[in-house]
Amino acid sequence: MSLWQSYRALAPRTRLFFGLGVMAWAGVGILMTDQVEKTFGMVPTEQDKHRLEEVLPKVTFVEKDGSDEVRS
């Protein structure tokens, strides 16, 4: 039996609680990430931030004048 079939075989209430538990675990992870980074000394330095800025691609937004629009 596949994992999906095993999940579908659970009672609807059990699937609901399982889904809520996964969402709660993800929420706790999002909220605790900054504190864990500080605890383990993994906070990026200014030098790290500058090196990241150099590596990221530059994006330039160009506005269209509207003359190339498709008309029906």
Predicted model as a PDB file, atoms N, CA, C, CB and O in Angstrom, pLDDT in the B-factor column:
MODEL        1                                                                  
ATOM      1  N   MET A   1       0.856  -1.171   0.000  1.00 81.00           N  
ATOM      2  CA  MET A   1       0.000   0.000   0.000  1.00 81.00           C  
ATOM      3  C   MET A   1       0.903   1.236   0.000  1.00 81.00           C  
ATOM      4  CB  MET A   1      -0.975  -0.003   1.233  1.00 81.00           C  
ATOM      5  O   MET A   1       1.849   1.324   0.783  1.00 81.00           O  
ATOM      6  N   SER A   2       0.604   2.176  -0.877  1.00 94.00           N  
ATOM      7  CA  SER A   2       1.425   3.379  -0.977  1.00 94.00           C  
ATOM      8  C   SER A   2       1.122   4.337   0.183  1.00 94.00           C  
ATOM      9  CB  SER A   2       1.187   4.081  -2.332  1.00 94.00           C  
ATOM     10  O   SER A   2       0.133   4.180   0.901  1.00 94.00           O  
ATOM     11  N   LEU A   3       1.982   5.308   0.339  1.00 94.00           N  
ATOM     12  CA  LEU A   3       1.808   6.289   1.413  1.00 94.00           C  
ATOM     13  C   LEU A   3       0.500   7.058   1.233  1.00 94.00           C  
ATOM     14  CB  LEU A   3       3.000   7.267   1.452  1.00 94.00           C  
ATOM     15  O   LEU A   3      -0.211   7.310   2.206  1.00 94.00           O  
ATOM     16  N   TRP A   4       0.180   7.431  -0.011  1.00 94.00           N  
ATOM     17  CA  TRP A   4      -1.056   8.162  -0.279  1.00 94.00           C  
ATOM     18  C   TRP A   4      -2.278   7.311   0.072  1.00 94.00           C  
ATOM     19  CB  TRP A   4      -1.114   8.595  -1.754  1.00 94.00           C  
ATOM     20  O   TRP A   4      -3.244   7.814   0.645  1.00 94.00           O  
ATOM     21  N   GLN A   5      -2.233   6.051  -0.267  1.00 95.00           N  
ATOM     22  CA  GLN A   5      -3.354   5.163   0.054  1.00 95.00           C  
ATOM     23  C   GLN A   5      -3.500   4.989   1.562  1.00 95.00           C  
ATOM     24  CB  GLN A   5      -3.164   3.796  -0.618  1.00 95.00           C  
ATOM     25  O   GLN A   5      -4.613   4.935   2.084  1.00 95.00           O  
ATOM     26  N   SER A   6      -2.373   4.902   2.255  1.00 94.00           N  
ATOM     27  CA  SER A   6      -2.421   4.787   3.716  1.00 94.00           C  
ATOM     28  C   SER A   6      -3.032   6.044   4.327  1.00 94.00           C  
ATOM     29  CB  SER A   6      -1.006   4.546   4.291  1.00 94.00           C  
ATOM     30  O   SER A   6      -3.832   5.968   5.259  1.00 94.00           O  
ATOM     31  N   TYR A   7      -2.650   7.193   3.794  1.00 94.00           N  
ATOM     32  CA  TYR A   7      -3.203   8.458   4.283  1.00 94.00           C  
ATOM     33  C   TYR A   7      -4.697   8.524   4.018  1.00 94.00           C  
ATOM     34  CB  TYR A   7      -2.495   9.654   3.624  1.00 94.00           C  
ATOM     35  O   TYR A   7      -5.467   8.912   4.897  1.00 94.00           O  
ATOM     36  N   ARG A   8      -5.112   8.150   2.821  1.00 95.00           N  
ATOM     37  CA  ARG A   8      -6.531   8.190   2.469  1.00 95.00           C  
ATOM     38  C   ARG A   8      -7.358   7.189   3.281  1.00 95.00           C  
ATOM     39  CB  ARG A   8      -6.703   7.913   0.984  1.00 95.00           C  
ATOM     40  O   ARG A   8      -8.564   7.373   3.447  1.00 95.00           O  
ATOM     41  N   ALA A   9      -6.718   6.137   3.783  1.00 96.00           N  
ATOM     42  CA  ALA A   9      -7.433   5.134   4.577  1.00 96.00           C  
ATOM     43  C   ALA A   9      -7.713   5.628   5.992  1.00 96.00           C  
ATOM     44  CB  ALA A   9      -6.632   3.837   4.631  1.00 96.00           C  
ATOM     45  O   ALA A   9      -8.543   5.044   6.689  1.00 96.00           O  
ATOM     46  N   LEU A  10      -7.042   6.684   6.432  1.00 95.00           N  
ATOM     47  CA  LEU A  10      -7.295   7.230   7.759  1.00 95.00           C  
ATOM     48  C   LEU A  10      -8.686   7.848   7.821  1.00 95.00           C  
ATOM     49  CB  LEU A  10      -6.228   8.272   8.128  1.00 95.00           C  
ATOM     50  O   LEU A  10      -9.237   8.258   6.799  1.00 95.00           O  
ATOM     51  N   ALA A  11      -9.238   7.913   8.998  1.00 97.00           N  
ATOM     52  CA  ALA A  11     -10.545   8.547   9.188  1.00 97.00           C  
ATOM     53  C   ALA A  11     -10.414  10.043   8.872  1.00 97.00           C  
ATOM     54  CB  ALA A  11     -11.075   8.326  10.654  1.00 97.00           C  
ATOM     55  O   ALA A  11      -9.351  10.622   9.097  1.00 97.00           O  
ATOM     56  N   PRO A  12     -11.462  10.672   8.359  1.00 96.00           N  
ATOM     57  CA  PRO A  12     -11.392  12.098   8.021  1.00 96.00           C  
ATOM     58  C   PRO A  12     -10.961  12.976   9.191  1.00 96.00           C  
ATOM     59  CB  PRO A  12     -12.731  12.565   7.518  1.00 96.00           C  
ATOM     60  O   PRO A  12     -10.208  13.932   9.001  1.00 96.00           O  
ATOM     61  N   ARG A  13     -11.427  12.665  10.392  1.00 97.00           N  
ATOM     62  CA  ARG A  13     -11.047  13.455  11.560  1.00 97.00           C  
ATOM     63  C   ARG A  13      -9.542  13.315  11.853  1.00 97.00           C  
ATOM     64  CB  ARG A  13     -11.875  13.020  12.789  1.00 97.00           C  
ATOM     65  O   ARG A  13      -8.879  14.284  12.222  1.00 97.00           O  
ATOM     66  N   THR A  14      -9.023  12.103  11.683  1.00 97.00           N  
ATOM     67  CA  THR A  14      -7.592  11.864  11.893  1.00 97.00           C  
ATOM     68  C   THR A  14      -6.772  12.629  10.867  1.00 97.00           C  
ATOM     69  CB  THR A  14      -7.272  10.360  11.814  1.00 97.00           C  
ATOM     70  O   THR A  14      -5.748  13.222  11.208  1.00 97.00           O  
ATOM     71  N   ARG A  15      -7.216  12.621   9.601  1.00 97.00           N  
ATOM     72  CA  ARG A  15      -6.517  13.389   8.557  1.00 97.00           C  
ATOM     73  C   ARG A  15      -6.541  14.874   8.876  1.00 97.00           C  
ATOM     74  CB  ARG A  15      -7.154  13.138   7.175  1.00 97.00           C  
ATOM     75  O   ARG A  15      -5.556  15.575   8.642  1.00 97.00           O  
ATOM     76  N   LEU A  16      -7.659  15.363   9.410  1.00 97.00           N  
ATOM     77  CA  LEU A  16      -7.765  16.768   9.787  1.00 97.00           C  
ATOM     78  C   LEU A  16      -6.745  17.114  10.865  1.00 97.00           C  
ATOM     79  CB  LEU A  16      -9.185  17.088  10.275  1.00 97.00           C  
ATOM     80  O   LEU A  16      -6.015  18.098  10.745  1.00 97.00           O  
ATOM     81  N   PHE A  17      -6.698  16.297  11.923  1.00 97.00           N  
ATOM     82  CA  PHE A  17      -5.746  16.555  13.005  1.00 97.00           C  
ATOM     83  C   PHE A  17      -4.300  16.422  12.518  1.00 97.00           C  
ATOM     84  CB  PHE A  17      -5.998  15.593  14.174  1.00 97.00           C  
ATOM     85  O   PHE A  17      -3.424  17.171  12.952  1.00 97.00           O  
ATOM     86  N   PHE A  18      -4.058  15.481  11.631  1.00 96.00           N  
ATOM     87  CA  PHE A  18      -2.715  15.319  11.078  1.00 96.00           C  
ATOM     88  C   PHE A  18      -2.317  16.560  10.287  1.00 96.00           C  
ATOM     89  CB  PHE A  18      -2.642  14.064  10.182  1.00 96.00           C  
ATOM     90  O   PHE A  18      -1.198  17.053  10.431  1.00 96.00           O  
ATOM     91  N   GLY A  19      -3.215  17.065   9.461  1.00 96.00           N  
ATOM     92  CA  GLY A  19      -2.941  18.270   8.681  1.00 96.00           C  
ATOM     93  C   GLY A  19      -2.723  19.488   9.562  1.00 96.00           C  
ATOM     94  O   GLY A  19      -1.819  20.285   9.313  1.00 96.00           O  
ATOM     95  N   LEU A  20      -3.550  19.635  10.593  1.00 98.00           N  
ATOM     96  CA  LEU A  20      -3.379  20.752  11.524  1.00 98.00           C  
ATOM     97  C   LEU A  20      -2.049  20.643  12.267  1.00 98.00           C  
ATOM     98  CB  LEU A  20      -4.545  20.797  12.526  1.00 98.00           C  
ATOM     99  O   LEU A  20      -1.389  21.650  12.522  1.00 98.00           O  
ATOM    100  N   GLY A  21      -1.663  19.418  12.611  1.00 98.00           N  
ATOM    101  CA  GLY A  21      -0.382  19.211  13.285  1.00 98.00           C  
ATOM    102  C   GLY A  21       0.798  19.587  12.405  1.00 98.00           C  
ATOM    103  O   GLY A  21       1.759  20.197  12.874  1.00 98.00           O  
ATOM    104  N   VAL A  22       0.726  19.224  11.135  1.00 97.00           N  
ATOM    105  CA  VAL A  22       1.795  19.582  10.194  1.00 97.00           C  
ATOM    106  C   VAL A  22       1.868  21.102  10.039  1.00 97.00           C  
ATOM    107  CB  VAL A  22       1.563  18.907   8.812  1.00 97.00           C  
ATOM    108  O   VAL A  22       2.962  21.667  10.020  1.00 97.00           O  
ATOM    109  N   MET A  23       0.731  21.759   9.929  1.00 98.00           N  
ATOM    110  CA  MET A  23       0.726  23.218   9.797  1.00 98.00           C  
ATOM    111  C   MET A  23       1.257  23.886  11.058  1.00 98.00           C  
ATOM    112  CB  MET A  23      -0.688  23.722   9.493  1.00 98.00           C  
ATOM    113  O   MET A  23       1.973  24.884  10.972  1.00 98.00           O  
ATOM    114  N   ALA A  24       0.912  23.347  12.238  1.00 98.00           N  
ATOM    115  CA  ALA A  24       1.419  23.912  13.492  1.00 98.00           C  
ATOM    116  C   ALA A  24       2.935  23.738  13.577  1.00 98.00           C  
ATOM    117  CB  ALA A  24       0.733  23.244  14.708  1.00 98.00           C  
ATOM    118  O   ALA A  24       3.642  24.655  13.993  1.00 98.00           O  
ATOM    119  N   TRP A  25       3.433  22.570  13.185  1.00 98.00           N  
ATOM    120  CA  TRP A  25       4.868  22.316  13.197  1.00 98.00           C  
ATOM    121  C   TRP A  25       5.590  23.288  12.258  1.00 98.00           C  
ATOM    122  CB  TRP A  25       5.162  20.856  12.792  1.00 98.00           C  
ATOM    123  O   TRP A  25       6.653  23.804  12.602  1.00 98.00           O  
ATOM    124  N   ALA A  26       5.030  23.536  11.097  1.00 98.00           N  
ATOM    125  CA  ALA A  26       5.631  24.479  10.146  1.00 98.00           C  
ATOM    126  C   ALA A  26       5.605  25.896  10.715  1.00 98.00           C  
ATOM    127  CB  ALA A  26       4.890  24.435   8.789  1.00 98.00           C  
ATOM    128  O   ALA A  26       6.576  26.639  10.570  1.00 98.00           O  
ATOM    129  N   GLY A  27       4.513  26.268  11.353  1.00 97.00           N  
ATOM    130  CA  GLY A  27       4.412  27.600  11.952  1.00 97.00           C  
ATOM    131  C   GLY A  27       5.435  27.810  13.054  1.00 97.00           C  
ATOM    132  O   GLY A  27       6.061  28.867  13.134  1.00 97.00           O  
ATOM    133  N   VAL A  28       5.606  26.806  13.902  1.00 97.00           N  
ATOM    134  CA  VAL A  28       6.612  26.894  14.965  1.00 97.00           C  
ATOM    135  C   VAL A  28       8.004  27.013  14.350  1.00 97.00           C  
ATOM    136  CB  VAL A  28       6.537  25.658  15.904  1.00 97.00           C  
ATOM    137  O   VAL A  28       8.841  27.771  14.842  1.00 97.00           O  
ATOM    138  N   GLY A  29       8.247  26.279  13.295  1.00 95.00           N  
ATOM    139  CA  GLY A  29       9.546  26.350  12.625  1.00 95.00           C  
ATOM    140  C   GLY A  29       9.826  27.733  12.072  1.00 95.00           C  
ATOM    141  O   GLY A  29      10.944  28.235  12.190  1.00 95.00           O  
ATOM    142  N   ILE A  30       8.821  28.357  11.471  1.00 96.00           N  
ATOM    143  CA  ILE A  30       8.992  29.701  10.924  1.00 96.00           C  
ATOM    144  C   ILE A  30       9.248  30.705  12.042  1.00 96.00           C  
ATOM    145  CB  ILE A  30       7.754  30.114  10.109  1.00 96.00           C  
ATOM    146  O   ILE A  30      10.096  31.586  11.905  1.00 96.00           O  
ATOM    147  N   LEU A  31       8.516  30.575  13.148  1.00 96.00           N  
ATOM    148  CA  LEU A  31       8.672  31.517  14.253  1.00 96.00           C  
ATOM    149  C   LEU A  31       9.983  31.340  15.005  1.00 96.00           C  
ATOM    150  CB  LEU A  31       7.525  31.371  15.209  1.00 96.00           C  
ATOM    151  O   LEU A  31      10.517  32.316  15.532  1.00 96.00           O  
ATOM    152  N   MET A  32      10.511  30.137  15.069  1.00 95.00           N  
ATOM    153  CA  MET A  32      11.696  29.856  15.871  1.00 95.00           C  
ATOM    154  C   MET A  32      13.008  29.971  15.098  1.00 95.00           C  
ATOM    155  CB  MET A  32      11.588  28.489  16.450  1.00 95.00           C  
ATOM    156  O   MET A  32      14.075  29.944  15.710  1.00 95.00           O  
ATOM    157  N   THR A  33      12.960  30.098  13.775  1.00 93.00           N  
ATOM    158  CA  THR A  33      14.168  30.089  12.961  1.00 93.00           C  
ATOM    159  C   THR A  33      15.158  31.176  13.376  1.00 93.00           C  
ATOM    160  CB  THR A  33      13.806  30.257  11.504  1.00 93.00           C  
ATOM    161  O   THR A  33      16.348  30.895  13.523  1.00 93.00           O  
ATOM    162  N   ASP A  34      14.694  32.402  13.566  1.00 91.00           N  
ATOM    163  CA  ASP A  34      15.595  33.493  13.928  1.00 91.00           C  
ATOM    164  C   ASP A  34      16.272  33.234  15.272  1.00 91.00           C  
ATOM    165  CB  ASP A  34      14.831  34.816  13.973  1.00 91.00           C  
ATOM    166  O   ASP A  34      17.466  33.493  15.424  1.00 91.00           O  
ATOM    167  N   GLN A  35      15.526  32.731  16.237  1.00 93.00           N  
ATOM    168  CA  GLN A  35      16.102  32.467  17.561  1.00 93.00           C  
ATOM    169  C   GLN A  35      17.139  31.343  17.497  1.00 93.00           C  
ATOM    170  CB  GLN A  35      14.992  32.105  18.565  1.00 93.00           C  
ATOM    171  O   GLN A  35      18.173  31.411  18.161  1.00 93.00           O  
ATOM    172  N   VAL A  36      16.864  30.324  16.708  1.00 94.00           N  
ATOM    173  CA  VAL A  36      17.805  29.212  16.574  1.00 94.00           C  
ATOM    174  C   VAL A  36      19.078  29.681  15.878  1.00 94.00           C  
ATOM    175  CB  VAL A  36      17.164  28.044  15.793  1.00 94.00           C  
ATOM    176  O   VAL A  36      20.175  29.281  16.266  1.00 94.00           O  
ATOM    177  N   GLU A  37      18.945  30.531  14.847  1.00 92.00           N  
ATOM    178  CA  GLU A  37      20.124  31.061  14.162  1.00 92.00           C  
ATOM    179  C   GLU A  37      21.001  31.851  15.127  1.00 92.00           C  
ATOM    180  CB  GLU A  37      19.706  31.948  12.979  1.00 92.00           C  
ATOM    181  O   GLU A  37      22.225  31.720  15.099  1.00 92.00           O  
ATOM    182  N   LYS A  38      20.393  32.662  15.972  1.00 92.00           N  
ATOM    183  CA  LYS A  38      21.160  33.437  16.948  1.00 92.00           C  
ATOM    184  C   LYS A  38      21.843  32.519  17.952  1.00 92.00           C  
ATOM    185  CB  LYS A  38      20.252  34.435  17.679  1.00 92.00           C  
ATOM    186  O   LYS A  38      22.995  32.750  18.317  1.00 92.00           O  
ATOM    187  N   THR A  39      21.148  31.486  18.399  1.00 94.00           N  
ATOM    188  CA  THR A  39      21.697  30.563  19.384  1.00 94.00           C  
ATOM    189  C   THR A  39      22.937  29.848  18.852  1.00 94.00           C  
ATOM    190  CB  THR A  39      20.642  29.542  19.792  1.00 94.00           C  
ATOM    191  O   THR A  39      23.920  29.691  19.576  1.00 94.00           O  
ATOM    192  N   PHE A  40      22.897  29.418  17.599  1.00 94.00           N  
ATOM    193  CA  PHE A  40      24.012  28.679  17.014  1.00 94.00           C  
ATOM    194  C   PHE A  40      25.021  29.581  16.311  1.00 94.00           C  
ATOM    195  CB  PHE A  40      23.490  27.658  16.042  1.00 94.00           C  
ATOM    196  O   PHE A  40      25.961  29.088  15.688  1.00 94.00           O  
ATOM    197  N   GLY A  41      24.836  30.897  16.403  1.00 91.00           N  
ATOM    198  CA  GLY A  41      25.786  31.829  15.800  1.00 91.00           C  
ATOM    199  C   GLY A  41      25.773  31.812  14.285  1.00 91.00           C  
ATOM    200  O   GLY A  41      26.821  31.972  13.660  1.00 91.00           O  
ATOM    201  N   MET A  42      24.630  31.626  13.690  1.00 91.00           N  
ATOM    202  CA  MET A  42      24.522  31.530  12.240  1.00 91.00           C  
ATOM    203  C   MET A  42      23.927  32.782  11.613  1.00 91.00           C  
ATOM    204  CB  MET A  42      23.689  30.336  11.867  1.00 91.00           C  
ATOM    205  O   MET A  42      23.446  32.739  10.481  1.00 91.00           O  
ATOM    206  N   VAL A  43      23.956  33.881  12.327  1.00 90.00           N  
ATOM    207  CA  VAL A  43      23.415  35.133  11.815  1.00 90.00           C  
ATOM    208  C   VAL A  43      24.401  35.678  10.773  1.00 90.00           C  
ATOM    209  CB  VAL A  43      23.173  36.172  12.979  1.00 90.00           C  
ATOM    210  O   VAL A  43      25.598  35.751  11.050  1.00 90.00           O  
ATOM    211  N   PRO A  44      23.926  36.062   9.583  1.00 90.00           N  
ATOM    212  CA  PRO A  44      24.843  36.547   8.544  1.00 90.00           C  
ATOM    213  C   PRO A  44      25.483  37.877   8.934  1.00 90.00           C  
ATOM    214  CB  PRO A  44      24.104  36.700   7.214  1.00 90.00           C  
ATOM    215  O   PRO A  44      24.838  38.751   9.513  1.00 90.00           O  
ATOM    216  N   THR A  45      26.753  38.006   8.606  1.00 92.00           N  
ATOM    217  CA  THR A  45      27.478  39.247   8.872  1.00 92.00           C  
ATOM    218  C   THR A  45      27.238  40.224   7.729  1.00 92.00           C  
ATOM    219  CB  THR A  45      28.998  38.979   9.055  1.00 92.00           C  
ATOM    220  O   THR A  45      26.650  39.860   6.711  1.00 92.00           O  
ATOM    221  N   GLU A  46      27.687  41.451   7.894  1.00 96.00           N  
ATOM    222  CA  GLU A  46      27.553  42.443   6.822  1.00 96.00           C  
ATOM    223  C   GLU A  46      28.342  42.009   5.600  1.00 96.00           C  
ATOM    224  CB  GLU A  46      28.028  43.829   7.295  1.00 96.00           C  
ATOM    225  O   GLU A  46      27.923  42.252   4.468  1.00 96.00           O  
ATOM    226  N   GLN A  47      29.493  41.363   5.824  1.00 96.00           N  
ATOM    227  CA  GLN A  47      30.304  40.875   4.708  1.00 96.00           C  
ATOM    228  C   GLN A  47      29.532  39.806   3.930  1.00 96.00           C  
ATOM    229  CB  GLN A  47      31.657  40.306   5.220  1.00 96.00           C  
ATOM    230  O   GLN A  47      29.557  39.804   2.699  1.00 96.00           O  
ATOM    231  N   ASP A  48      28.847  38.898   4.630  1.00 95.00           N  
ATOM    232  CA  ASP A  48      28.034  37.871   3.974  1.00 95.00           C  
ATOM    233  C   ASP A  48      26.926  38.510   3.146  1.00 95.00           C  
ATOM    234  CB  ASP A  48      27.430  36.911   5.016  1.00 95.00           C  
ATOM    235  O   ASP A  48      26.668  38.089   2.018  1.00 95.00           O  
ATOM    236  N   LYS A  49      26.277  39.520   3.699  1.00 95.00           N  
ATOM    237  CA  LYS A  49      25.199  40.202   2.982  1.00 95.00           C  
ATOM    238  C   LYS A  49      25.725  40.893   1.737  1.00 95.00           C  
ATOM    239  CB  LYS A  49      24.510  41.218   3.890  1.00 95.00           C  
ATOM    240  O   LYS A  49      25.067  40.877   0.697  1.00 95.00           O  
ATOM    241  N   HIS A  50      26.908  41.502   1.830  1.00 96.00           N  
ATOM    242  CA  HIS A  50      27.505  42.194   0.682  1.00 96.00           C  
ATOM    243  C   HIS A  50      27.874  41.188  -0.410  1.00 96.00           C  
ATOM    244  CB  HIS A  50      28.759  42.997   1.118  1.00 96.00           C  
ATOM    245  O   HIS A  50      27.647  41.445  -1.592  1.00 96.00           O  
ATOM    246  N   ARG A  51      28.445  40.038  -0.015  1.00 96.00           N  
ATOM    247  CA  ARG A  51      28.798  39.018  -1.002  1.00 96.00           C  
ATOM    248  C   ARG A  51      27.556  38.469  -1.691  1.00 96.00           C  
ATOM    249  CB  ARG A  51      29.575  37.878  -0.339  1.00 96.00           C  
ATOM    250  O   ARG A  51      27.593  38.166  -2.884  1.00 96.00           O  
ATOM    251  N   LEU A  52      26.466  38.339  -0.961  1.00 95.00           N  
ATOM    252  CA  LEU A  52      25.218  37.877  -1.559  1.00 95.00           C  
ATOM    253  C   LEU A  52      24.693  38.894  -2.567  1.00 95.00           C  
ATOM    254  CB  LEU A  52      24.167  37.614  -0.472  1.00 95.00           C  
ATOM    255  O   LEU A  52      24.218  38.513  -3.637  1.00 95.00           O  
ATOM    256  N   GLU A  53      24.771  40.172  -2.241  1.00 95.00           N  
ATOM    257  CA  GLU A  53      24.337  41.233  -3.163  1.00 95.00           C  
ATOM    258  C   GLU A  53      25.112  41.164  -4.473  1.00 95.00           C  
ATOM    259  CB  GLU A  53      24.518  42.620  -2.516  1.00 95.00           C  
ATOM    260  O   GLU A  53      24.543  41.389  -5.541  1.00 95.00           O  
ATOM    261  N   GLU A  54      26.417  40.852  -4.400  1.00 95.00           N  
ATOM    262  CA  GLU A  54      27.240  40.776  -5.604  1.00 95.00           C  
ATOM    263  C   GLU A  54      26.838  39.595  -6.485  1.00 95.00           C  
ATOM    264  CB  GLU A  54      28.715  40.667  -5.227  1.00 95.00           C  
ATOM    265  O   GLU A  54      26.929  39.681  -7.710  1.00 95.00           O  
ATOM    266  N   VAL A  55      26.399  38.504  -5.881  1.00 96.00           N  
ATOM    267  CA  VAL A  55      26.091  37.282  -6.622  1.00 96.00           C  
ATOM    268  C   VAL A  55      24.687  37.319  -7.225  1.00 96.00           C  
ATOM    269  CB  VAL A  55      26.231  36.069  -5.710  1.00 96.00           C  
ATOM    270  O   VAL A  55      24.460  36.739  -8.287  1.00 96.00           O  
ATOM    271  N   LEU A  56      23.753  37.983  -6.571  1.00 94.00           N  
ATOM    272  CA  LEU A  56      22.376  38.007  -7.057  1.00 94.00           C  
ATOM    273  C   LEU A  56      22.280  38.746  -8.385  1.00 94.00           C  
ATOM    274  CB  LEU A  56      21.455  38.659  -6.024  1.00 94.00           C  
ATOM    275  O   LEU A  56      22.948  39.761  -8.577  1.00 94.00           O  
ATOM    276  N   PRO A  57      21.457  38.249  -9.302  1.00 93.00           N  
ATOM    277  CA  PRO A  57      21.301  38.955 -10.580  1.00 93.00           C  
ATOM    278  C   PRO A  57      20.546  40.267 -10.393  1.00 93.00           C  
ATOM    279  CB  PRO A  57      20.569  38.068 -11.599  1.00 93.00           C  
ATOM    280  O   PRO A  57      19.699  40.397  -9.509  1.00 93.00           O  
ATOM    281  N   LYS A  58      20.866  41.215 -11.229  1.00 90.00           N  
ATOM    282  CA  LYS A  58      20.203  42.516 -11.196  1.00 90.00           C  
ATOM    283  C   LYS A  58      18.970  42.452 -12.101  1.00 90.00           C  
ATOM    284  CB  LYS A  58      21.178  43.664 -11.646  1.00 90.00           C  
ATOM    285  O   LYS A  58      19.047  41.963 -13.228  1.00 90.00           O  
ATOM    286  N   VAL A  59      17.861  42.938 -11.614  1.00 89.00           N  
ATOM    287  CA  VAL A  59      16.608  42.911 -12.369  1.00 89.00           C  
ATOM    288  C   VAL A  59      16.196  44.342 -12.661  1.00 89.00           C  
ATOM    289  CB  VAL A  59      15.486  42.154 -11.589  1.00 89.00           C  
ATOM    290  O   VAL A  59      16.137  45.179 -11.760  1.00 89.00           O  
ATOM    291  N   THR A  60      15.910  44.618 -13.927  1.00 89.00           N  
ATOM    292  CA  THR A  60      15.461  45.937 -14.336  1.00 89.00           C  
ATOM    293  C   THR A  60      14.055  45.795 -14.908  1.00 89.00           C  
ATOM    294  CB  THR A  60      16.439  46.578 -15.378  1.00 89.00           C  
ATOM    295  O   THR A  60      13.820  44.977 -15.797  1.00 89.00           O  
ATOM    296  N   PHE A  61      13.130  46.587 -14.399  1.00 89.00           N  
ATOM    297  CA  PHE A  61      11.759  46.549 -14.867  1.00 89.00           C  
ATOM    298  C   PHE A  61      11.583  47.569 -15.980  1.00 89.00           C  
ATOM    299  CB  PHE A  61      10.773  46.816 -13.712  1.00 89.00           C  
ATOM    300  O   PHE A  61      11.998  48.721 -15.853  1.00 89.00           O  
ATOM    301  N   VAL A  62      10.964  47.135 -17.074  1.00 88.00           N  
ATOM    302  CA  VAL A  62      10.723  47.999 -18.210  1.00 88.00           C  
ATOM    303  C   VAL A  62       9.219  48.062 -18.436  1.00 88.00           C  
ATOM    304  CB  VAL A  62      11.471  47.493 -19.481  1.00 88.00           C  
ATOM    305  O   VAL A  62       8.560  47.031 -18.568  1.00 88.00           O  
ATOM    306  N   GLU A  63       8.681  49.277 -18.480  1.00 87.00           N  
ATOM    307  CA  GLU A  63       7.251  49.426 -18.712  1.00 87.00           C  
ATOM    308  C   GLU A  63       6.972  49.406 -20.208  1.00 87.00           C  
ATOM    309  CB  GLU A  63       6.722  50.730 -18.076  1.00 87.00           C  
ATOM    310  O   GLU A  63       7.716  49.974 -21.007  1.00 87.00           O  
ATOM    311  N   LYS A  64       5.891  48.745 -20.560  1.00 81.00           N  
ATOM    312  CA  LYS A  64       5.476  48.715 -21.957  1.00 81.00           C  
ATOM    313  C   LYS A  64       4.625  49.940 -22.241  1.00 81.00           C  
ATOM    314  CB  LYS A  64       4.698  47.412 -22.286  1.00 81.00           C  
ATOM    315  O   LYS A  64       3.954  50.465 -21.353  1.00 81.00           O  
ATOM    316  N   ASP A  65       4.659  50.382 -23.476  1.00 76.00           N  
ATOM    317  CA  ASP A  65       3.845  51.532 -23.847  1.00 76.00           C  
ATOM    318  C   ASP A  65       2.434  51.130 -24.266  1.00 76.00           C  
ATOM    319  CB  ASP A  65       4.513  52.295 -24.967  1.00 76.00           C  
ATOM    320  O   ASP A  65       1.571  51.988 -24.454  1.00 76.00           O  
ATOM    321  N   GLY A  66       2.195  49.810 -24.413  1.00 65.00           N  
ATOM    322  CA  GLY A  66       0.855  49.349 -24.740  1.00 65.00           C  
ATOM    323  C   GLY A  66       0.602  49.150 -26.218  1.00 65.00           C  
ATOM    324  O   GLY A  66      -0.475  48.682 -26.588  1.00 65.00           O  
ATOM    325  N   SER A  67       1.552  49.488 -27.083  1.00 62.00           N  
ATOM    326  CA  SER A  67       1.331  49.368 -28.519  1.00 62.00           C  
ATOM    327  C   SER A  67       1.419  47.919 -29.014  1.00 62.00           C  
ATOM    328  CB  SER A  67       2.336  50.220 -29.261  1.00 62.00           C  
ATOM    329  O   SER A  67       0.948  47.622 -30.112  1.00 62.00           O  
ATOM    330  N   ASP A  68       2.004  47.026 -28.239  1.00 58.00           N  
ATOM    331  CA  ASP A  68       2.163  45.640 -28.648  1.00 58.00           C  
ATOM    332  C   ASP A  68       1.038  44.739 -28.141  1.00 58.00           C  
ATOM    333  CB  ASP A  68       3.486  45.118 -28.160  1.00 58.00           C  
ATOM    334  O   ASP A  68       1.132  43.516 -28.254  1.00 58.00           O  
ATOM    335  N   GLU A  69      -0.014  45.319 -27.592  1.00 60.00           N  
ATOM    336  CA  GLU A  69      -1.097  44.509 -27.056  1.00 60.00           C  
ATOM    337  C   GLU A  69      -1.870  43.830 -28.162  1.00 60.00           C  
ATOM    338  CB  GLU A  69      -2.029  45.356 -26.217  1.00 60.00           C  
ATOM    339  O   GLU A  69      -2.040  44.388 -29.246  1.00 60.00           O  
ATOM    340  N   VAL A  70      -2.337  42.627 -27.890  1.00 60.00           N  
ATOM    341  CA  VAL A  70      -3.131  41.878 -28.845  1.00 60.00           C  
ATOM    342  C   VAL A  70      -4.566  42.343 -28.725  1.00 60.00           C  
ATOM    343  CB  VAL A  70      -3.012  40.348 -28.611  1.00 60.00           C  
ATOM    344  O   VAL A  70      -5.125  42.407 -27.630  1.00 60.00           O  
ATOM    345  N   ARG A  71      -5.154  42.664 -29.861  1.00 59.00           N  
ATOM    346  CA  ARG A  71      -6.550  43.128 -29.852  1.00 59.00           C  
ATOM    347  C   ARG A  71      -7.419  42.101 -30.535  1.00 59.00           C  
ATOM    348  CB  ARG A  71      -6.695  44.509 -30.547  1.00 59.00           C  
ATOM    349  O   ARG A  71      -7.020  41.500 -31.533  1.00 59.00           O  
ATOM    350  N   SER A  72      -8.619  41.896 -29.993  1.00 57.00           N  
ATOM    351  CA  SER A  72      -9.502  40.908 -30.608  1.00 57.00           C  
ATOM    352  C   SER A  72     -10.744  41.559 -31.137  1.00 57.00           C  
ATOM    353  CB  SER A  72      -9.870  39.821 -29.620  1.00 57.00           C  
ATOM    354  O   SER A  72     -11.609  40.881 -31.692  1.00 57.00           O  
TER     355      SER A  72                                                      
ENDMDL                                                                          
END                                                                             
